[in-house]
Amino acid sequence: MKLVLLMYLKDDEKCVARLLKEQAIDTYSRLPLEGHGPGTASGWSGEIQPYESQLIMSVLPDEQAAALVTAISQCTGVEDPRHPIRAALLDVERFTCCEIGQP
């Protein structure tokens, strides 16, 4: 099992939704994020305005996770090429859940 994290600008939601659909990934969690970083904007140096970002997390079988990360690396058409969709792939040592319907 793998944990896949996708980080992207909110403006790229449709692109990410398409990628998830193409890879048959229908179970994930999405969180809003405020991204920060150094840079120049409007002639000012230093801290730039925060970015409206999103984070998707999904625990997937190894092969499906690898296919998603490959699809992300080949993705084109993001709203701002300076902010590509980023993917992180992590090993999951153990994954469990509570028994549904048990007290």
PyMOL commands that set and color helices and strands:
alter all, ss='L'
color gray80, all
select helices_A, chain A and resi 10-22+62-73
alter helices_A, ss='H'
color red, helices_A
select strands_A, chain A and resi 2-9+29-35+38-41+44-47+51-60+86-91
alter strands_A, ss='S'
color yellow, strands_A
deselect
rebuild
show_as cartoon
